[in-house]
């Protein structure tokens, strides 16, 4: 399981021009589910994500987590995060989990995140989404299990 985290001052996602998810200060999570991922990897990634210290303290150092700052999450499924880009000039998606498995784990991830974060917004699994964000910093990290 992989997640690209982007610290944002705001972010939103639209499907067919309709707003489906929106947050203010927090983290935009682009979540990729890989073959073989389980609830155990999900819990490990979520725990790291909500405790990852990427927000500035009063001294300007990254010492605070999204839960410390009572930030929000916008979780967007993105199978391209699971791409294998090691060979050639075209990404391979053979390592991505099949959609029916990925959707179950994505929904579980969202449900578990809702138990530990102030507010969780989501995209729409499998949809063609337009994501808009104001990256704060910019600050972007790749987390893997």
Secondary structure, DSSP 8 states (H G I E B T S, - for coil): -EEEEEEEEEEEEEETTEEEEEESSEEEEEEE-BTT--HHHHHHHHHHHHH---EE-TTS-EEE-TTTTT-EEEEEE-GGGG-B-SSSSS-B-TTB--HHHHHHHHHHHHHHHHHHSSEEEE--TTS-EEEEEEEEEEEEEEEE-
